[in-house]
Amino acid sequence: MKVLLTTLNARYTHSSLALAYLRESCKDEKWILECREFTINDRLASILANIYRIRPAVLCFSCYIWNIQQVLELCNDYKQVDPDCIIVLGGPEVSYDSENIMTAHTAIDIIISGEGEHTLKVLLHHLYSGRDHTRIKGLTCRCCDNITHNEPAVLIDDLSCIPSPYQGDMSFYYHKMVYYETSRGCPFNCSYCISSTFRGVRYFPMDRVKQDLRALIKHGINKIKFVDRTFNSNEKRCLDLMKFILDEMGEKRETSFHFEVCVDLFSDETLNFLKDIPKGIFDFEIGVQSTCPASLQAVNRRMNWDKLVINTRKIQSYRNIHLHLDLIAGLPFEDYKRFGQSFDDVYRLNPDVIQLGFLKLLKGSEIYIQRDRHRYRYQTLAPYEVLSNAYLTYDDLIMLHDIEDLVEKYYNTCLVQHTFQYIADNIYNGSAFSLLEEYALFWRNHDLYDKPHRRENLYISLSQFIKQNHQEFGAAVNELLKYDYLLNNRVYKVPEQLESYYPAEAQEYLNSILKDDDFLREYVPEMRGKSLREIKKYAYLEYLKINPLDPRAGLHIIPVLFLYNQQDHKCYRNILLDTGVK
């Protein structure tokens, strides 16, 4: 009997933790077990052909909101070319509506609800031996045109009995993001989350977790993303694992680690420890979701906002940990204006990334069950995103999607970091949301959302927006855009629309400072000993009519020297020069 475990990941660089668990849990000499991972961007005809070449007797798909439509299409098509194949589905997207899914899609023979490591292995033993499998707990089965829905399988209480997913051949995971969990469940009960369907947290044994992490670090995995719902739910355990990671890595820091944390739970001990973390190793994702007390209460989310602000700013001051703060639009009691306040509250914390997400009415979640209470309208197909509720109209959500697009293009890329902050502070009284709202209208009115954009066009359109709507700030914004452009692009000039200023004496001045050994010794010692011609390959001088580090000081000419790496030509340093030119 040949068994194929497969799924469609959201991206090529992603990997499937579920398949890794099932592969190790279901190994047996009785059958041949294969594992294949595809992506939602692959051609379905190509995936279908690849599955057919394997010709599995049992075909198992892991299903999520991002792949369910493609999976169902593959099931329906594959059953036509191989009617005898037993098709099994599992995963969160099919666990809570299994009977309706099987009624609508006759190609599906079995659905496994809940944790699948034990249930799938029991099922495979029954299928291999020809025994009746229709009474196995956790299954919904098709038999003689009838659908049988069995009682749920019990949760796996002792997680140590699940074989480790990451102790074998690691070659598949090179250049991919590896997902890892040290626990299952969540101490909270947020009504929009599937984790709210069962209570409590179960932990994998520490020795097992450390052994797995040691193997992943040893093999030079690029990025490990922990999928624990709250990694610091047990602070002692959290600290122990972070210290272990640092000790295990030593000076060889090839791997970075992403954690979902509740930063308001951090103690002074943890904060003091984080202060000394080497830069670029840890990423923290902090689920703020909303700063509206009524909304948080409605979805059973506990958060100490004041403590979150204090701890986030403290970590921000360390400048060593990448901070990613999440918001969810569409929560109960939060209308458009109040969501704007939540956005600005998060913006003022100056995170590296603001994720503006949208509520999804996930099957099985409490908010899905109570959807009529707040008059939710949502997509009929996955990902079931909110379309309106009693507090937000569809018009509101369209605008928020437009704003989200600009957040991704401008804020999260840091392409215009200095310009964005200047505009928000000086034109919009510190409200980034108001800036994005007005700029989104500009983009929509000029049909910019429906066109592809080169990176330089993002700078040009922002300049045009300010000149059209806030002319008195146009000169300052133009200079800051030039500064941001030269910091973030592998070029040695600015777009002509940004009105470069380059006086006649510029080349002579550039030559003089690059030939000055005292200047090189103080500012760019790595360039000493190189010829002027060689240095100029990686140096660019631009005259700004504003001090980019103190734009409120007013307009005056400052030459700025930009230095670029020899390998990738990215700007790694800029020096504001004082020439006395006014």
N, C-alpha and C positions, 0 to 999 in steps of 0.2 A: 504494500500500500504506500503510495507516494502522497505526501502532505506538503502543500505550499502555504507558507505564511507570507502575507504581503500587505502593503498599504501604499497610499499615495501621500508623500510628505508635501508640505507647503512649498519647500524650496529644495534644491539639490544639496545645499550645504547643511540641511537638517538631517537628523537621523531619528529612528523610531525606538524609543525606550520600550514600548509595549511589545514590539516584535522581538527585541532582545530578551526580554523576560520569557516570552512564550517559547522562543527557540531553545533556551536552556531548560525550561521546565518540562518540555514535551519530548525531549530526546529519548529515544528508545530503540533498541535493536530490532524491534518488530517491524518498524516502518522506516521509510526514507523521508527525512525532513529537510525541506529547502526553505530559504528565506530570501525574498526579493523586495527591494524598496524602489518605488518609482516616485514621480512628483506630479502634482496637479497640472504642471505645464507640459508634460509629455503627451504625445498624441495617443488618444485612447486606442486607436487601431494598432499602434505599435505595442502598447501594453497588452492588449488582447492576444496578439500574435506571440509575444514572449511567454505569456501564461500557457498558451496552447502548446508551445514547443516542449514545455515541461510535462504536460498532460497529467496533472495531479488527480488523484482519486478524491481528495478532499482539498477544497480551496477555501482558505480562511482570510478574510479581510478585517483589518482594524479600522474602525470608522469614527470620523470626527466631523465637526461642522464644516471644515474646509475641504473635505474630500467626499462627503456622502453622495452628492449628486453623480460624480464620476463613478464611484463604486457601484451604485445602483445600476447605472448604464452598463458597466462592465459585466455585472451579474446577469442582467437580462440578455446581453449579447452572448456571453460565454455559454449560458445554458443551451443556446440554440446550436452551438457547434460541438458541445460535449454534454448531452442530456443526462448522462450517467454520473457526472461529477456532483459530489455533495458540496454545496456552497454554504459556508458558515460565516456569519458576521458577528463581530463583537466590538466593544468600545462604547464610550459615553453617548455617542449620537444614536445608537440603537438600543441602549439598555433600558430606556424609559418609555418606549412606544413600540415594543417589539411586535405585538399582535397586529397593529395597524400597518406596520411596515410590511409584514409578511403577507397580509391580505392584499396590499396594493402591488406587491412584487412576487409573483409566483415562482420566480427563479430561485428564491432564497429558501433553503431547506431548514436551517437552524440558526437561531440567534442566541448568543451567550450574553446574559446580563450580569453586570458587576465585574468583579475581579475574575480574570480568566485563567490564571496559571494552573490552578487545580482542576477547574471545571473542564477546560479543553483537554487536558491529559486523560481525565476519566472518559470523556466523550470518544477520544481516539481509540482507547482500549476497547470500548463497546463496539465501535465501528469495525475495528480490525477483527474482532472475534465474532461479529455478526449478532451480538446480543442487542436486545431492545434498549434503546437509549432515551426513549421518550419520557422516562420518569426521572431523569437526572435533574437535581436541583439546579436552578439558575438557567435552564434552557426554555426556549420557546421553539416548538418543533412542528413541522408539517408531516402529517401522516394520513394517507388515504383521504386527501382533500380536506382534512380537518387540521385545525391549529390548536396545539396544546400549550398552555402557558403554565409552567411549573412554579412552585414557590421559590423564593430567592435562595441562592447559596449563601451560606454564612460567610462573613468576612474572615479573611485569613488573620487570625489573632497573632500567631507567632510568625513574624515575617522572616525569621532566620531559615524557615523551611523552603523559601523561594531561592533557587540557585542564583548566584551572582551573574548578572548579564555581561560583565566586563572583565573576564579573567582569561579569555581565549585569545584568538587572533584579532589584533587591533587594526589591521591594515585597512579595513573598510572605513574606519573612522578618521583616517588622516584627512585633513582639510575639511572636516565636518564639525558641526556643533554637536557635542555629546550631551544628552539629557541624563540627569542622575537625580535620585531621590534618597534621602536618608530617613524619610518618614512618610507615612500616608495619613491623610486626614488633616484637620485644621482645628485649632482651639476656638475659632470663631464660628459664627453661624450666619454668614451674610446670605441674604435670601436670593441673590442673583447667581450664586455659585453652586455648582453641582456638589461641592464638598459639604454643603449644608444638608445633603440627603442622609448623611450619617454623622454621628457625633464622635468626638474624641480623636486623639492622635496616637498612632502606632509607630514605633521606632524600629528601624533595623539595628541589629547589634553593632556597637561601636567598632569592635574588632573587624567585622565584616566590611563596614563602611571604609575604614582606614585601609584595609587591604585593597579594596576597589580603587580608591583614590590614588593609592601608591602606584597601582598598575597604570592608571590613566596618565598620571604625571610622568611616569617613567617612559611611556611611549610617546611623549611629546604632543599630546592632544592639544589643539589650538585653543578651544574654548569649551568649558564645562558649565552648563546651565542647570542649576539645582531647581527642581520642580516642586520642592517642599512649599506648601502654601504659605507657611510662615516659618522661615528657617530659624528664627530666633525665638520660637515658642518655648523652648527650653534653653535659657541663656547659658547655663553651664556647659551644656552639650555644644551649643553654637560656638562658644569661645574655644572649647577644646578642639573642635574640628578646624577652625580658622588657624589656630596655632599649629596644628598638625600639618596643614597645607603649607604654611610658610616654612616649617622645619623640613618638610619633605622636598620642597623645591630648592631650598638653599639659594645659591647665587644663580642657578639656571632657571630663569623665569620665562619659559616658553608658553605657559598656560595661563589663561585668565579665567576668573570664576564669577558667575552671575548668581546673586541671591535675591529672593523676594523676602523683604524684612518689614517688620513693623518698627520703625525707627523710634517711636515714642516709648517702646519697651526697653530701649537700651539703658543700662545702668552706667554710672560713672566709670566703673571698672572696664566695661566694654568700650566706652568712648575713649578712654585713655589708651587702651590697646590699639584701637583703630588709628590713633594719631601716628603710629610708627609703621603702618603698613606701607611697603614700597609702592610707588605710584604705578598704576596700570594693571594691577593684579585683580582687584576686587571691583565689581559693579554691584550697586544696590538698586533694586527696583522697589519703590515705596508706593503702595496703593493708597493714595489719598482718597480718590474717587469723588469726594465732594467735601466742601467745608460748611455745608448747610446742615445744622443740627437736626432739623426735622427730617431731612432726607436720610441721614445716617441712621436715625432711630427707626425709620420706616423699613430699612433693609437690614436691621439687626447688626449694624456695624459699629463696633466700639473703637473710639479713637480719642486720644487726648491731644487736641490740636495745639494747645500752647506748648506742651512737651515736644510734640513733633517739630514745631518751628524751632525751638531752642536746640534740639539735638541735630536737626538737619543743618542749621547754620553752623553749628560746631564742626560737624563733619565737613561741611563745605569749606571751612577755614583751613582744614588740613591739606586741601588741594591734592589728595592722593587717591580718592575713590570716586568713580563715575556714578553720578546720581541721576536716576531715571524715575520721575514722578508721574503717576497715572491719575487721570480723571475719567469719569464715566458720565456722558450726557444721557439724560432720559430717566434719571432716578425719580421716585415719587417726590412731589412737593417742590421740586427745583425747576422753576420756569427759566426762560431764556436769560432774563436780566440777572437772576440769582446765579445761574451757571457762569455768567461772565464774571461775577464776583469770585466764585471758586477758582476760575482760571487765573485771575489777577492775584489771588492769595498764593497760589502755587508759583506763579511767575516771579513774585517778589522773593521767593526763596532761591532764585537763580539756579535751578537745576540744569544739568547738562542736557537732559531731554525731558520734554513734556509730551506725554502720550495722551492725546485727546481721543478717547475711545467712546463707543456708543453701546448702550445697554442691549444685550441679547437675551431674548426670552428663551432660555435653554430648557428643553424638556426635562422634567423632573425637579427643577428648581422651585423654591417656594414662591418666587415672584411670578413664575409661569402659572402656577396653580391659582394664584390670586390675581391674575392679570385683569380681570374685569373690575376689580375694586378701583383701579386707577385709570380705567378706560384705555388700556393699551391696544394699539394697533401695531402690527409688526409683520415682517416678511413671512410669507407662507412657507417658503423654502429656506434651508440653511443659508446664512447663519442666523436667521430669525431676528434680525436687527429691528429695533424700535422705529416705527414710522410716525407715531404721534402718541400722546397720552393726554391726561386731563390738564397738563401744565405746559406742554410743548406742542406746537402745531407742526405740521409737515414743513411749512415755510421756515419755521425756526430751525428745524433739523437740516434742511437744505443749506441754510446759511452756516450752520455749525460745521457741516461737511466742507464747505468752501474755506472756512477758517482753518479747519484741520489740515487741508492741503497746503495752506500757506505756512502753518506751523512746521510741517515736515520740510518744506522747501527752504524756509528762512531761519527759523529758530533752531531746530534740531540739527541742522547741518553746520551751524555757527558761521555760515558764509558771510553774514553781515552783523556780526556780534556787536561791534562798537556802534554801528549806525542804528541798529534796531533799538538798543538801549537809549541812545540819544533822542531818537524820535519819540519813543514811549514816554521818556521822562520830561521832555521839553515841550512837546506838542499835545500829548494826551494825558498830562498830569499823572504819569506813572502807570496808566492803564494800558497794558499790552493788548488786552481784549478789544478795547476801543480802536486801537491802531489797526489790528487785524480785521476788525469788522468793517472799517471804512476802506481799507485796502482791498478786502474781498469784493466789495461793491465796485471798486475801480476795475479789478480784474474781470468781473462779470460783465460790466458795461463795455469793456474793450475786447470782449471775447477771448481773453487770454487763457481761460481754463481749457479751451478746446483746441489749443495749439501746442505743439512740442516746443521746448525751450532749451537753448544752449545756456550754459551757466552764466555767461556774460549778460544774457538778456534779463536775468533775474535782477541784476544790479541796475540795468538801464531802466526797467519798468518801475522799480522803486524810486529812482531819481525822477522819472516823469510824473509819478504820482505826487511826490512832494512839490514839484514845481507847479503842478496844476492846482493843487489844493492848499498848499502852505508855502507860497512863494518866498515869504520872508525868511524861511529856514533853508531855502534851496542851496545857497552857497555852502553852508556848513555841512549839510547832508552830502553834497557832491564830494567834498574833500574826505569825509569819513568813508564814503563808498569806495573811493580810490584806495584808501588805506586798507579796508577790509578785502578789497579785490586782490591787492598785491600780497596780502598775507595768506590768501586761501587758494590761489590759482598758480599753476606752473607756467607763468608767463613773465615777460620783462617789459610789459607796457600795460596801459589801461585802455579800455574801449574809448574811442574818440568821443562818444556821447557824454563821457564823464569829464570832458574839458581838462585835459592834462595841461599843467603849467611847467614849462621847461625852458628856463632862461638861457641866453647865449653862453653864459659862463659855466653852465652846468658840467660839461665834459671836462673842462679844465679843472674845476673844483673836485670832481670825482677822481681824476688822475692824481691830483695833489694829495688827497687823503689816503688813497690806496698805495701811494709810494712812501707815505710817512710811517717809518718803522715804529715810532712811539705810539701812533694811533693803532697800528696793527697789533702791537703788543698788548695794549689795553683792551681793545674791543674784539679783535678777531685773530687771536694768536695762531689759530689753525691755518691761517693764510700766510703766515710769515715764511719767507724762503721761496715763495712762488713768484713768478714773473707778473708784471702788471697785466699783461695780456691774459695770463691764466686766471688771475683773480677776477678780471672783468667778465669772464664767462659766467660767473656765479654771483655777480653783484649788480644791483640796479638802483639808481638814484631817482627819486621822485620828489618834487617840491609840492608840499601841501600848504594851503592857506589857512591852516588851523592846527592846533596841537591836538592830535587824536586822543591823547591821554588826558587832556583837560580842555574839551571843546568849548566850555563856557567862558574861557579866557578871551574869546573873541578871535577875529580873523587877523592873522599875521603869518608871514611866510616862514616855513620850517622845512629844510631839506631832510629827507628820511632815506637812509641807506637800507636796502633789503638784501639779505644774503640767502642764497638758495643751496640746498644740498647738491652735491655732485651726482649722486645716484638718481634721485627722482625729481630734482629741481623744485622741491617744496621749500617754501620759506621757513627757515629755522630761527632767524633772528632779524630784528629791525632796530636801527639805531637812529634816534632823533639827534640831528646835528645842529650846532649853534654857530651860525656864520655871521650873525649880526645883520643879515638881510631882513629888512622890515617892509 
